[in-house]
């Protein structure tokens, strides 16, 4: 089995696609006016408009209702990405080092899902940032 993608259902697909293009630095491929994919080296992020839910089963997914998942993006420089995204989305927490060793920050996408941007905490990063 191959994990293929995560699909988000959006009330405002244009805002969601624009946000994730900003986060990933990748352009979305629009497969239909109500469906786009952003392909990254590690996974594909699929974004469908709310109207696509009826294709599966009415009310099987609801935009803006997710509070159980955190989408995580590993980057080379978490602080550079923080600078790029700061003020462009709701901040959950500023960059900090987590107990398991990642330097990370979290924001919310336009539909309210938590997004974590992180860099594995190397010895060089420890020397630069300490444990903050």
ABEGO torsion letter per residue (X at the ends): XBBABBBBBBABAAAAAAAAAAAAGBBBBBABAABBBBBBAABBBBBBBAAAAAAABBGABBBGABAABBBBBBBABAAAAAAAABGABBBABBBBBBAAGBBBBBBBBAAGBBBBBBBBBBAAAAAAAEAX
